[in-house]
Amino acid sequence: MQLIFATNNAHKVAEIQAAIPAGIQVLSLRQAGIVQDIPEPHDTLEANASEKSGVILALTGKDCFSGEQASFADNVALLLQNLHGQADRKARFRTVISLRWQGEEYFFEGICNGHITTETQGDGGFGYDPVFVPDGDTRSFAEMTLAEKNQYSHRAKAVAQLFQFLASQTA
């Protein structure tokens, strides 16, 4: 089985591949032959995920899923600057996946609570990983292996729900 994931972010695709069961191949937009970026014109993660999966379905006619898409690398320094001196550094990563499957749409959500550090920690991961420490750990996502990160990751939680659903549909 192949599913198209609405991103060209290789890090996100690698996280998804590491979290999925055998027999399912995840394709990036580029791998599926889609060269355009799909806009996020809506105010909610659910609506943007639905927009993306709908566009991909219209372009390819294939079942697909979508999560959030953003490039955070340039924003880490600004985030730290804006939080400078702030005591409340609580943060949350949240993912909503829209699956278009056999003519229906399904949503899966993953949440990871944590806090923002006062400076970057680690050089792994991507985006906000160097400044995000999940509840239950003392290390940033950028200091963890992919397997360790996936124990906490919002994306891994949503993907687990997605593939539990797919397993129930294909069993």
N, C-alpha and C positions, 0 to 999 in steps of 0.2 A: 504494500500500500504506500502511496505517495501523497503527502499533503503539502500545500504551498503555505509558507509562513510569510506574512506581509512585512518583510524587512530585507534589507541588504546588509545589515549589521552582522558581520561574521561572528562576533562575540556572542550575540543573541542566538544565532543559529547553532553555535557550538554548545551553548547551555541547554538548548532544547534537545539536540542530538544526544547529549549525555544523560538526559532525564527520560528518554522515551524507551519503550520496550522494543525488542527485536522485531523485525519484520515491517517496521514503519520507517519510511525515509522522508525526512523533512527537506524541502527545497526552498531556497531563498527566492526572492522575486527574480533576481538575475538568472538563477539556475532554471527558473520556469520560463525564461524568455521575456520577462516583463522588465523593460528598461526605464519606465517612468516611475517617479516617486508618487505615492498616493497621498493626497493631502489629508490633514486632520482638521476639518472645518468646524467641528462640533465642540460643545462645552463639557462633554463627559467622555470618560474612557470607553464606556459601553457604546455610545453613538459613533465614536471614531473607529472602534474595532469593527463595528457593524458596517460602516462605510467602506473600510478596507476590504473586508471579506466579500462584500457585495460587488465591489469593483473587480476583484480578482475572479470571482465566479463569472461575472459578465464577460471578462476578457478571455478566460480559459475554458469555461464550462466544467471545471474540475472542483471537487470538494477542497476547501481551504480553511485556514484559520488565521486570525490576526490578533496581535497584541499592541501595546503602545510602541510608538516609534519616536525617538528623540535623540539628539546628540548633545550630551552633557559636558563633554571634555572642556569646552571653553567656559563653562559656568561654575566649575568647582571653586576657583579663586573668588569669584563674585559672591558665591554662597558663603564662604568662610568670612569674607569681608562684611557681609550683611549680618552675620551672626556674631561678629566680634563683640565680646563683653556680655553676651546674652547667656543667662543661666539655663533657660529652658531650651534644650537642643533636641527635643524629641522629634523624630522623623518617621516616615512610613513610606515604604515602596508598595505600590499597588499595581497589579496587572489585571486586565480584563481581556479574555480571549473570546472572540466570536468565531464559532464553527458553523460553516455552511455545509450541511450534511444531508444528502438525499432529499433536497427540497425544503429542509427546515433550518432554522437558526437556533443555536444553543450558545449560552454564555457560561464561562468558567472564570472564577476570580481567585486571585492569590494576594495575600497581604503579608508583609514582613515589617514589624515594628522595630524601632531601634533609636539611635541618636546620631547626631553629627559631631564629629571630633573637632578639635580646635585647629588641627593641622592635618595634612595628608599623612597616611600611614600605609606603607606597602606599595608595590609597583605592579601588582597583578590586576586582573579584572579590567573594567572599563567604566566610563561615565563617572558616577558618584561613588563607585566602590572604594576609593582611597579615603573617603571621609564618612562612610556609613558603617556603624557597628550595630549588628542585629542584637536584639534582646536575647540574653542567654549566652553571650560570648563577649570576649574582651578585645577581639581582633576585628579590624575592618574587613570588608569583603575582599579588598585588594591584598590582604595578608593570608587569605585562605586558598586552598586548592579548589578547583571547580567542584569536586565531590563534597568538600566541606561547605562551600557556599550553597550548594543545592539542598543542604539540610535545612537551611533557613529561607532561601530565596522565594520571593513572591512569584517569580516566573515559574520556578520548579513546582510550587504548590498548585498554580493554575494548570500547568501542563499535566501534573499527576491526575487532576480531576478530568481533564480532557481525555487522557488516554485510558482512564478507568471507564469513562463513557464509551469510547471507541471499542474497548475490549468487550463491553457488554453488548454492543451492536453487532460485532463481528463473530461472536462466539457461537 
